[in-house]
């Protein structure tokens, strides 16, 4: 990922909040997490305009890659397991 992508990712994660950012970090390799974490630590004075631009870019790209209907059985199984626990699900 290039520097702009890292910076956009850092802005996005910092905009989401602690819990959501932590969930994303769980999906990264150690090297990816380190690079992204370093980039987040270096961010200073991010404007509202920059945050809005990053969010709009994310929204546009996420809309193109929606997984609705892709594997609904697996999605439902995972959601129920997370909500109720393995045994009850």
Secondary structure, 3 states (H helix, E strand, C coil): CCHHHHHHHHHHHHHHCHHHHHHHHCCCCHHHHHHHHHHHHHCCCCCHHHHHHHHHHHHHHHHHCCCCCCCHHHHHHHHHHHHHCCCCC
